[in-house]
């Protein structure tokens, strides 16, 4: 295990760089925090660049398994003071350990794979916590991929990663800013496209999801784009009986995806 020298140590400089989206894109890396997510990175095929342990954690019994796994997979391990990690990450509480991982993004041509694909598309998903929860639901529903469009927040943002509980390792993620291109590609691959809107007449349960399908959810405040509304095969609504005519995108996506799961007989 390598002892980190201080703020000018290359691994700390890299970690600091990965706190910003530009740094993550430039380096092709991101990081996950906490023992659970580091273990899941090993378990679910995250391509680890390195792991960093706090001195306090490294001195305890809990660290032995992670150190063993890093050694057996030739992943470099580093040890830094708790204070240095706290200053670098500016996070409370400071994580005991973290892993730096290769940023993996699927090509649009790969997003619609499978015999009866079920794809989740997100338009203008600006809230990192909500996107993380959506990815968890997508993993649970066994989606083929999640396609992020129209300026949706970076899926490798630390809050998205934390909220996903490791779904960033298990769900193929595709990023394509142009919603129209994604919809045309989906239809070209034989998928039907169903979008959600509070203004639609058809209820989401009155639709057949047993065919190859892409589901679109939009921003909580403004909904789906005009492009999505015009190009979708159908626009459906989720009944809302209260005063606030808006659903969290993670909730909306979960309802739609699990209706597909129900209809497909799982």
C-alpha positions as CSV (number, residue, x, y, z in Angstrom):
1,X,0.0,0.0,0.0
2,X,1.4,3.4,-1.0
3,X,1.5,6.2,1.6
4,X,0.2,9.5,0.2
5,X,2.8,12.2,0.7
6,X,0.4,15.2,0.8
7,X,-1.7,17.6,-1.3
8,X,0.8,17.5,-4.2
9,X,0.8,13.7,-4.4
10,X,-0.4,12.7,-7.9
11,X,-3.3,10.6,-6.6
12,X,-4.6,13.5,-4.6
13,X,-4.3,15.8,-7.5
14,X,-6.3,13.3,-9.6
15,X,-8.9,12.9,-6.9
16,X,-9.3,16.7,-6.7
17,X,-9.7,16.8,-10.5
18,X,-12.4,14.2,-10.4
19,X,-14.6,16.3,-8.1
20,X,-15.6,18.3,-11.2
21,X,-17.4,17.1,-14.4
22,X,-14.7,18.5,-16.7
23,X,-12.0,16.6,-14.9
24,X,-14.1,13.4,-15.1
25,X,-14.6,13.8,-18.8
26,X,-11.0,14.7,-19.5
27,X,-9.5,11.8,-17.6
28,X,-12.2,9.2,-18.3
29,X,-12.4,8.4,-14.6
30,X,-14.7,9.0,-11.6
31,X,-14.8,7.9,-8.0
32,X,-17.1,6.1,-5.6
33,X,-17.1,6.6,-1.8
34,X,-17.6,4.2,1.1
35,X,-16.9,0.5,1.7
36,X,-20.2,-0.7,0.3
37,X,-19.7,1.0,-3.1
38,X,-16.0,0.0,-3.3
39,X,-17.0,-3.6,-2.7
40,X,-19.7,-3.4,-5.4
41,X,-17.2,-1.9,-7.8
42,X,-15.2,-5.1,-7.4
43,X,-18.3,-7.4,-7.4
44,X,-20.0,-5.9,-10.5
45,X,-17.2,-5.3,-12.9
46,X,-16.2,-1.7,-12.4
47,X,-12.8,-1.2,-13.9
48,X,-10.8,0.1,-10.9
49,X,-7.9,2.4,-11.4
50,X,-7.0,2.5,-7.7
51,X,-8.4,2.5,-4.2
52,X,-7.6,5.1,-1.4
53,X,-8.1,4.3,2.3
54,X,-8.0,6.6,5.2
55,X,-5.3,5.9,7.8
56,X,-7.9,5.1,10.4
57,X,-9.7,2.6,8.2
58,X,-6.5,1.1,6.8
59,X,-5.4,0.2,10.4
60,X,-8.6,-1.8,11.1
61,X,-9.7,-5.3,10.3
62,X,-12.4,-4.1,7.8
63,X,-9.8,-3.0,5.4
64,X,-8.1,-6.4,4.9
65,X,-10.6,-7.8,2.4
66,X,-10.4,-4.7,0.2
67,X,-6.6,-4.7,0.3
68,X,-6.6,-8.4,-0.5
69,X,-8.9,-7.9,-3.5
70,X,-6.9,-4.9,-4.7
71,X,-3.7,-7.0,-4.5
72,X,-5.2,-10.0,-6.3
73,X,-6.5,-7.7,-9.2
74,X,-3.3,-5.6,-9.4
75,X,-5.3,-2.4,-8.4
76,X,-2.9,0.0,-6.6
77,X,-3.9,0.9,-3.0
78,X,-3.1,4.2,-1.3
79,X,-3.4,5.4,2.3
80,X,-4.0,9.0,3.1
81,X,-4.7,10.9,6.4
82,X,-8.3,11.5,7.2
83,X,-7.6,15.3,7.2
84,X,-6.2,15.2,3.7
85,X,-9.2,13.3,2.4
86,X,-11.5,15.7,4.1
87,X,-9.8,18.7,2.7
88,X,-9.7,17.2,-0.8
89,X,-13.3,16.0,-1.0
90,X,-14.8,18.7,1.2
91,X,-17.4,16.1,2.3
92,X,-18.9,15.3,5.6
93,X,-18.6,12.7,6.8
94,X,-15.3,11.9,5.1
95,X,-15.5,8.4,3.6
96,X,-13.3,5.7,5.0
97,X,-12.3,4.5,1.6
98,X,-13.0,5.2,-2.1
99,X,-12.2,3.8,-5.5
100,X,-11.2,5.6,-8.7
101,X,-12.9,3.9,-11.6
102,X,-12.9,4.0,-15.4
103,X,-15.9,6.0,-16.7
104,X,-17.8,3.6,-18.9
105,X,-20.4,5.0,-21.4
106,X,-22.3,2.8,-23.9
107,X,-22.6,3.8,-27.6
108,X,-26.1,4.7,-28.8
109,X,-25.8,1.7,-31.2
110,X,-25.5,-0.6,-28.1
111,X,-28.3,0.9,-26.1
112,X,-31.1,-1.2,-27.7
113,X,-29.6,-4.6,-27.4
114,X,-31.6,-7.7,-26.3
115,X,-34.5,-9.8,-27.6
116,X,-37.2,-7.6,-26.1
117,X,-35.3,-4.5,-25.0
118,X,-36.7,-2.2,-22.3
119,X,-34.9,1.2,-22.5
120,X,-35.3,4.2,-20.2
121,X,-34.6,7.6,-21.7
122,X,-34.3,10.7,-19.5
123,X,-34.7,14.3,-20.8
124,X,-33.2,17.2,-18.8
125,X,-32.8,15.2,-15.6
126,X,-31.2,18.0,-13.6
127,X,-31.3,16.7,-10.1
128,X,-28.4,14.4,-9.2
129,X,-30.1,12.6,-6.3
130,X,-33.2,11.8,-8.5
131,X,-31.1,10.5,-11.3
132,X,-29.2,8.2,-8.9
133,X,-32.5,6.8,-7.6
134,X,-33.8,6.4,-11.2
135,X,-30.7,4.3,-12.0
136,X,-31.4,2.1,-9.0
137,X,-34.9,1.5,-10.2
138,X,-33.6,0.8,-13.8
139,X,-31.3,-1.9,-12.4
140,X,-34.1,-3.5,-10.4
141,X,-36.4,-3.6,-13.4
142,X,-33.6,-5.1,-15.6
143,X,-33.5,-2.5,-18.3
144,X,-31.4,-2.9,-21.3
145,X,-29.9,0.6,-20.9
146,X,-30.6,4.2,-19.7
147,X,-30.1,6.9,-22.3
148,X,-29.5,10.4,-21.0
149,X,-30.4,13.4,-23.2
150,X,-30.9,17.1,-23.4
151,X,-28.4,18.2,-20.8
152,X,-29.2,15.6,-18.1
153,X,-26.7,15.9,-15.3
154,X,-23.5,13.9,-15.4
155,X,-24.3,10.3,-14.2
156,X,-20.8,10.1,-12.7
157,X,-21.4,13.0,-10.4
158,X,-20.7,11.8,-6.8
159,X,-24.3,12.4,-5.7
160,X,-25.6,10.4,-8.7
161,X,-23.2,7.6,-7.9
162,X,-24.0,7.6,-4.2
163,X,-27.8,7.6,-4.9
164,X,-27.4,4.8,-7.5
165,X,-26.0,2.4,-4.8
166,X,-23.8,0.9,-7.5
167,X,-26.2,0.8,-10.4
168,X,-23.6,2.9,-12.4
169,X,-21.7,-0.4,-12.6
170,X,-24.6,-2.6,-13.6
171,X,-26.8,-0.5,-16.0
172,X,-25.4,0.4,-19.4
173,X,-25.5,4.2,-19.6
174,X,-25.6,6.1,-22.9
175,X,-25.3,9.9,-23.3
176,X,-26.6,11.6,-26.4
177,X,-27.8,15.2,-26.1
178,X,-30.2,15.1,-29.1
179,X,-33.5,13.5,-28.0
180,X,-34.7,13.3,-31.6
181,X,-31.6,11.3,-32.7
182,X,-32.2,8.8,-29.8
183,X,-35.9,8.4,-30.7
184,X,-35.2,7.8,-34.4
185,X,-32.4,5.3,-33.5
186,X,-34.8,3.5,-31.1
187,X,-37.5,3.3,-33.8
188,X,-35.0,2.2,-36.4
189,X,-34.1,-0.7,-34.1
190,X,-37.8,-1.7,-33.8
191,X,-38.7,-0.2,-30.5
192,X,-41.9,1.6,-29.7
193,X,-41.5,4.9,-27.9
194,X,-43.8,5.9,-25.0
195,X,-43.4,9.2,-23.4
196,X,-45.0,10.5,-20.2
197,X,-46.8,13.8,-19.7
198,X,-49.4,15.0,-17.1
199,X,-51.4,16.5,-20.0
200,X,-51.8,13.1,-21.9
201,X,-55.2,11.4,-22.1
202,X,-54.2,7.8,-22.1
203,X,-53.3,6.2,-18.7
204,X,-49.9,4.5,-18.6
205,X,-51.4,1.1,-17.7
206,X,-53.5,1.1,-20.9
207,X,-50.5,0.5,-23.1
208,X,-48.8,-2.7,-24.2
209,X,-45.2,-2.9,-23.0
210,X,-44.6,-6.5,-24.0
211,X,-43.0,-5.3,-27.3
212,X,-39.5,-3.8,-27.5
213,X,-40.0,-0.4,-25.7
214,X,-38.3,2.8,-24.9
215,X,-39.9,4.9,-22.0
216,X,-39.2,8.6,-21.8
217,X,-39.5,10.7,-18.7
218,X,-38.8,14.4,-18.6
219,X,-37.9,17.2,-16.2
220,X,-40.1,17.5,-13.2
221,X,-40.8,21.2,-13.8
222,X,-41.3,21.4,-17.6
223,X,-41.9,17.8,-18.6
224,X,-40.9,16.2,-21.9
225,X,-39.7,18.3,-24.8
226,X,-41.8,19.1,-27.9
227,X,-39.5,16.8,-29.9
228,X,-40.2,13.9,-27.6
229,X,-44.0,14.6,-27.6
230,X,-44.1,14.8,-31.4
231,X,-41.9,11.8,-32.2
232,X,-43.2,9.4,-29.6
233,X,-45.6,6.7,-30.7
234,X,-47.8,7.4,-27.7
235,X,-47.9,9.9,-24.8
236,X,-49.4,8.6,-21.5
237,X,-50.1,10.0,-18.1
238,X,-49.7,8.7,-14.6
239,X,-52.8,9.6,-12.6
240,X,-52.1,12.2,-9.9
241,X,-55.0,12.9,-7.5
242,X,-53.4,15.6,-5.3
243,X,-52.7,19.3,-5.8
244,X,-49.1,19.1,-7.0
245,X,-49.1,18.1,-10.6
246,X,-45.6,16.7,-10.7
247,X,-43.8,13.4,-10.0
248,X,-40.2,12.9,-9.2
249,X,-38.6,11.4,-12.3
250,X,-37.3,8.4,-10.4
251,X,-40.9,7.6,-9.2
252,X,-42.4,8.2,-12.7
253,X,-39.7,6.0,-14.3
254,X,-40.2,3.3,-11.6
255,X,-44.0,3.1,-12.2
256,X,-43.5,2.9,-16.0
257,X,-40.8,0.3,-15.9
258,X,-42.5,-1.9,-13.4
259,X,-45.7,-1.8,-15.4
260,X,-43.6,-3.3,-18.2
261,X,-42.1,-5.9,-15.8
262,X,-45.7,-6.8,-14.7
263,X,-47.0,-7.2,-18.3
264,X,-44.0,-9.2,-19.3
265,X,-44.8,-11.7,-16.6
266,X,-41.7,-11.6,-14.4
